[in-house]
Amino acid sequence: MASDKELADFLAGAERRAFKQTVYAVRDDDAALDIVQDAMIKLAEKYGDRPAAELPLLFQRILQNVMHDYFRRQKVRNTWVSLFSSLGGADDEEFDPLETIEADDSSSAGVSSELKLEREQVLSLIDEEIQKLPARQREAFLMRYWEDMDVAETAAAMGCSEGSVKTHCSRATHTLAVALKAKGITL
């Protein structure tokens, strides 16, 4: 079993290499730092009692899994953000897709009535489909992608495992994509 000192020494030695590896993969220093820190915490919490010889392989596997989670989260977020940004217009700084667009003469002078109506209808359809999701899927989806909570925070808030959060989010995004595609809304 690895002692606390062996674990600390391993993490101190692996931190720089892991950070560089992650920066090359995600191309964002802040995200890379978060990913490495998450991986180090998971190693210490879940595998700190393992023999020191096992730590390098365990850490690499955890680091890879955390990076995969990051990419999955980015893919889903980018899909939804690109959909909603096309609905929000260029002059909307704080566009909330779950609220309906209100007609404001000062900010929407250049937007046609037809475009406003189309946006309102699309947002209404999206809102309807989100409301149709099972409660747990809706809860996980909104926490993860609207509230920008990570998997662990969402799991703690929902009182379930991180795997359950991932499953609920995956099912919710799939259901929404299928339902919106059936209604003619493509991402």
C-alpha positions in Angstrom: 0.0 0.0 0.0 1.2 3.5 -0.9 1.9 5.8 2.0 0.7 9.4 2.0 4.2 10.5 1.2 4.6 8.1 -1.7 1.2 9.3 -3.1 2.2 12.9 -2.6 5.6 12.3 -4.3 4.0 10.5 -7.2 1.5 13.3 -7.8 4.1 16.0 -7.5 6.2 14.2 -10.1 3.4 13.5 -12.4 1.7 16.9 -12.3 3.8 18.7 -14.8 3.8 15.9 -17.4 0.1 15.4 -17.0 -0.6 19.1 -17.4 1.5 19.3 -20.6 -0.2 16.2 -22.0 -3.7 17.6 -21.2 -2.9 21.0 -22.7 -1.9 19.3 -25.9 -5.2 17.4 -25.9 -7.6 20.2 -24.9 -5.7 23.3 -26.0 -6.9 25.3 -23.0 -4.7 25.9 -20.0 -7.5 26.5 -17.6 -9.4 23.4 -18.7 -6.2 21.3 -18.6 -5.5 22.4 -15.1 -9.0 21.5 -14.0 -8.8 18.1 -15.7 -5.4 17.3 -14.1 -6.7 18.4 -10.6 -9.8 16.3 -11.0 -7.7 13.3 -12.0 -5.4 13.8 -9.1 -8.2 14.1 -6.6 -9.9 10.9 -8.0 -6.7 9.0 -7.7 -6.1 10.1 -4.1 -9.7 9.5 -3.1 -10.3 6.2 -4.8 -6.9 4.6 -5.2 -4.7 6.1 -2.6 -4.5 2.8 -0.8 -3.1 0.9 -3.8 0.6 0.0 -4.0 2.9 2.7 -5.3 3.8 0.7 -8.4 0.1 0.7 -9.6 -0.3 4.5 -9.3 1.2 5.5 -12.7 -1.2 3.3 -14.7 -4.2 4.1 -12.6 -3.5 7.8 -12.9 -3.1 7.7 -16.7 -6.4 5.8 -17.0 -8.2 8.3 -14.7 -6.6 11.3 -16.6 -7.8 9.8 -19.9 -11.3 9.3 -18.6 -11.5 12.8 -17.2 -10.4 14.2 -20.6 -13.0 12.1 -22.4 -15.6 13.5 -20.0 -14.5 17.0 -20.9 -14.7 16.4 -24.6 -18.2 14.8 -24.3 -19.4 17.8 -22.2 -17.9 20.2 -24.7 -19.5 18.4 -27.7 -23.0 18.5 -26.1 -22.5 22.1 -24.9 -21.3 23.3 -28.3 -24.2 21.6 -30.0 -26.8 23.3 -27.8 -24.9 26.7 -27.7 -24.7 26.8 -31.5 -28.4 26.0 -31.8 -29.4 28.7 -29.2 -26.9 31.3 -30.4 -28.5 31.1 -33.9 -31.8 31.8 -32.2 -30.6 34.5 -29.9 -29.4 37.1 -32.4 -26.1 39.0 -32.3 -27.2 41.8 -30.0 -28.4 39.5 -27.1 -25.7 39.5 -24.4 -27.6 37.4 -21.9 -29.8 35.2 -24.0 -31.7 32.6 -22.0 -33.1 30.0 -24.3 -35.6 28.8 -21.7 -37.4 32.1 -21.7 -39.5 33.3 -24.5 -38.3 36.2 -26.6 -40.1 39.4 -25.7 -40.6 42.0 -28.4 -38.6 45.1 -27.5 -38.6 47.8 -30.0 -35.2 49.3 -29.0 -33.2 46.0 -29.3 -35.0 44.3 -32.1 -35.4 47.1 -34.7 -33.4 45.2 -37.3 -35.1 41.8 -36.8 -38.1 41.0 -38.9 -41.5 40.0 -37.4 -41.2 36.7 -39.3 -37.8 35.9 -37.7 -39.1 36.8 -34.3 -42.1 34.5 -34.7 -39.9 31.7 -35.9 -37.6 32.1 -32.9 -40.5 32.1 -30.5 -42.0 29.0 -32.1 -38.6 27.1 -32.0 -38.0 28.1 -28.4 -41.5 27.1 -27.5 -41.0 23.6 -29.1 -37.6 23.2 -27.3 -39.2 24.2 -24.0 -42.1 21.7 -24.6 -39.6 18.9 -25.3 -37.6 19.7 -22.2 -40.7 19.6 -20.2 -41.6 16.2 -21.6 -38.4 14.6 -20.4 -38.6 12.4 -17.3 -38.0 14.4 -14.1 -34.5 12.9 -13.4 -33.3 13.4 -17.0 -34.6 16.9 -17.1 -33.0 17.7 -13.8 -29.6 16.3 -14.8 -29.8 18.0 -18.2 -30.6 21.4 -16.8 -28.0 21.2 -14.1 -25.2 20.0 -16.4 -25.9 22.2 -19.4 -27.8 25.3 -18.2 -26.3 25.6 -14.7 -22.8 24.5 -15.9 -22.4 22.1 -13.0 -19.9 19.3 -13.4 -20.8 15.6 -13.0 -19.8 15.4 -9.3 -21.7 18.5 -8.4 -24.8 17.3 -10.2 -24.5 13.9 -8.6 -24.3 15.4 -5.2 -27.2 17.7 -5.9 -29.4 14.9 -7.2 -28.3 12.4 -4.6 -27.1 9.8 -7.1 -23.9 8.4 -8.6 -21.9 10.2 -11.2 -22.6 7.3 -13.6 -26.3 7.9 -13.2 -25.9 11.6 -14.0 -24.0 10.7 -17.2 -26.7 8.2 -18.1 -29.5 10.7 -17.5 -27.8 13.4 -19.5 -27.0 11.1 -22.4 -30.6 9.9 -22.5 -32.0 13.4 -22.3 -29.8 14.8 -25.1 -30.6 11.8 -27.3 -34.4 12.2 -26.6 -34.3 15.9 -27.3 -32.3 15.5 -30.5 -34.7 12.9 -31.8 -37.8 14.9 -30.8 -36.5 18.2 -32.3 -35.3 16.5 -35.5 -38.8 15.0 -35.9 -40.2 18.6 -35.6 -37.8 19.9 -38.3 -35.3 21.5 -35.9 -31.8 20.4 -36.9 -28.6 21.2 -35.1 
